[in-house]
Amino acid sequence: MNRDVPQTPYIDTDWQDYAACKGMGNDVFFPEESHNSSSTIYNKALSICRGCPVSRQCLMYAMYWEEGQFRRFGVFGGLTPRQRDQLCYGAQ
């Protein structure tokens, strides 16, 4: 076994089968205008997330994978990238 190769942790993604967004295209959650700080471009995605039974798991998944990232993208768990930054780093 090569000890220099980092092991990828197992992340349970079974919750994705119950997501309100299952089968939807990424363009709703990752709009091309995502560099815009306004959350209005995310309104459709946020409305889908509001009724999602697994939004908490989705948010935890995103926060895990985005840890240490300089920039966040898209809507996860009902939060925009800016909202997730604030959750992670506090209001600035």
C-alpha positions in Angstrom: 0.0 0.0 0.0 1.3 3.4 -1.0 1.2 5.7 2.1 1.7 8.8 0.0 -1.7 8.6 -1.6 -4.4 10.3 0.5 -7.5 8.2 1.2 -10.8 9.6 0.0 -13.3 9.5 2.9 -16.5 7.7 2.5 -19.4 10.2 2.3 -22.9 8.8 2.5 -24.9 10.2 -0.4 -28.0 8.0 -0.1 -29.9 11.1 0.9 -29.6 12.4 -2.7 -32.3 9.9 -3.7 -34.8 12.0 -1.7 -33.7 15.4 -2.8 -36.3 17.7 -4.3 -33.8 18.6 -7.1 -33.1 15.0 -8.1 -33.1 14.8 -11.9 -33.0 18.6 -12.4 -30.3 20.2 -14.5 -27.4 22.0 -12.9 -28.2 25.3 -14.5 -30.8 26.1 -11.9 -28.4 25.7 -9.0 -25.2 26.9 -10.8 -26.4 29.9 -13.0 -23.9 31.4 -15.3 -24.3 34.7 -13.5 -23.1 33.1 -10.2 -20.3 35.7 -9.9 -23.1 38.2 -9.2 -23.5 38.7 -5.5 -27.3 39.1 -5.8 -29.3 36.2 -4.5 -32.1 36.9 -7.0 -30.4 34.8 -9.6 -30.8 31.9 -7.2 -34.5 32.3 -6.4 -35.7 29.3 -8.4 -33.1 27.0 -6.7 -33.9 28.5 -3.3 -37.6 27.8 -3.8 -36.9 24.2 -4.6 -34.6 23.8 -1.6 -37.3 25.2 0.7 -39.5 22.1 0.2 -36.6 19.6 0.2 -36.7 17.0 2.9 -32.9 16.5 2.8 -31.7 20.1 2.6 -29.7 19.8 5.9 -27.8 16.8 4.5 -27.1 18.7 1.3 -25.7 21.6 3.2 -23.5 19.4 5.3 -22.2 17.7 2.2 -21.4 21.1 0.6 -19.7 22.4 3.7 -17.6 19.3 3.9 -16.4 19.5 0.3 -15.9 23.2 0.3 -13.8 23.3 3.5 -10.7 25.4 2.9 -11.9 26.6 -0.6 -11.4 30.2 -1.5 -14.6 30.4 -3.5 -18.0 28.6 -3.3 -20.4 28.0 -6.2 -24.1 27.3 -6.6 -26.9 26.6 -4.2 -26.6 23.8 -1.7 -28.9 23.1 1.2 -31.0 26.2 0.5 -28.0 28.6 0.9 -26.2 30.7 -1.7 -22.4 30.8 -1.8 -22.4 34.1 0.1 -24.6 32.6 2.8 -22.4 29.6 3.1 -19.4 31.9 3.5 -21.1 33.8 6.2 -22.1 30.5 7.9 -18.5 29.3 7.7 -16.6 32.5 8.4 -19.2 34.7 10.1 -20.5 38.0 8.8 -17.7 40.3 7.6 
